[in-house]
Amino acid sequence: MQLEDVQRVTVLGAGNMGHGIAEVAALAGYDVSLRDINEELVQEGYDQIEWSLGKLAEKDRIGDDEADAALDRVEAFVDLEDALDGADVVVEVVPEKMAIKKDVYDEVVEHAPDEAVFVTNTSSLSITELSEVTDRPERFCGMHFFNPPVRMDLVEVISGKHTSDETLDLIEGLAESMGKTPVRVRKDSPGFIVNRILVPLMNEAAWIVESGDATMEAVDSTTKFDMGLPMGSFELADQVGIDVGYHVLEYMHEVLGDAYRPCPLLAEKVEAEDLGKKTGKGFYDYEDGDGAQIPSDAVDADVRRRLLAVMANETAGLIGNDVADAEDIDEAVKLGAGFPDGPAKLADAEGLDSLVETLDALAEETGEARYAATDYLREAAESGGFRGGAGGGDDAGDADGGPDYEVLNVEVDGRVGHVEIDRPHRMNTISGEVLDELADAIDRLDADDEVRAILLSGAGDRAFSAGADVQSMAAGGADPIHAVELSRQGQRTFGKLEESDKPVVAAIDGYCLGGGMELATAADMRIASERSELGQPELDLGLLPGWGGTQRLARIVGEGRAKEIILTADRYDAETMAEYDFVNEVVPDDELDERARELAEQLAGGPPIAQKYTKRAIHAGRTDNEAGLEVEAMGFGHVMNTDDLMEGVTAFMGDGEPEFEGK
């Protein structure tokens, strides 16, 4: 079966994941059969789809017509045979119990079309074992969406022992057609990628507290404010449901052995039914207490090393067993768990040698199997890291001899240098690494005479940049010196962009907030899609714009408007910001890329020398009118002796188009 043959997707299970997957499929244009075991459950799932589509339309993520059309493509069923009629792909999303899933497939094979492909949304159970109860193990694989499916980009596509490459290719294509990022899991292994990293990390956090080596507050402070993860370990367990992680851990323990023995602290919570937010109480109290109040100043370096060591060991296990490579593991965990950087990169940054030493010391001290360093981890430590050595590190460069950036996509297309922030999993928020790479990219593009204009954008369609990545920058805690240096780093980087002799265009789509708006402010011209939201919300956090926003914004929109935008911390639509003279042009969402490229190419066709002196004169005159006029006069004199002037005059006299060469 080819992707173009897929017309109808049947989703078995109308719970949170099931109705979410059904909605994603319907939005992608597929006819959807949503089935559950009784009318009440399937109707509740259908109602949730209708509500969610309405919310997307309300937030202008989709149009009203698109929402109505998607809902029209969803049919609700209780009868299994009717639900499977005409199905090309069957997505099973029933409770995470092997026996229940097997019972479902016993029925499914009786009624499913012979050519239909089966996929299971299991988060950890064996794909191979499930496939073997069907009549088509070669056309069976895992398709693990993350919750909520409408918002989360990642889909793990998991191969069973019998799965054909054609099936994997088909399901990867299906995920991409749904707007998701598939990551292939090459071997059926408990926990696959994301849960194989997260669940042992949660277990180790619990063991640290159980053993009395650190407090829960210290562990969560370390993971959230030192490692820069989206939540503290215990906070995340409460959010997901302690029972969910515990049952995955039980399965991993059963299949993989004592290294995954669940910590008694987790078992106690499950037995007491204190499962986290969903029950009102878990590691934190959400009913009678204040919930997860995590101190930012309780960071523990020993906790950091211990958690990173366990995470590195799991990463090595996946790579060594050919489940996935380092790049795919990093992408999956960033997209599926919201990590600022992937576990392989985090471990490499810490140093694999020191993490092996940490594991060896813990193994000797405790005798616990979970601290036994894998052979591959030791090999990777000797060869320079997961992403270093023979495989090429961060500085390996690309095929053209340029740098291989981690968080930027930089390409030169004709005379336009395009810089795209590539952190869609973090709404393209700006980290210290983004600032470092952006500074380098600007220097390189400025030095390239073939590049005549710079275009800035953000990956995906949700955000140009939603601001500073506060969590990844929180390692400095409340240290004023660190904060000052961070502010200066951003000021220097954005200053390079502003002072570039080349015209700079910012293509704004989605959120353009805080540090992201400060970045856009450093451009010469700004084009925004209709759905864009802009603002400087720093004061709502008790902060102030620290990357030049207090200065540049006032020069663009005037002091009164700048104070309004910064002091109110409000968000503004693109049309309003155009009225304020911040945005030069507002275009329909689907026309932004083309129009921004068109403008950048138009500017790239201008006279480089005249452009350079024009920008310098404008900048010089900001604080000193006489200085600005002097630069203007000097520039005017300089261009009088250029080939570009003669080209421009000749083209004007002949009613032609000039071809400026910057000479």
Disulfide bonds with the S-S distance in Angstrom:
none
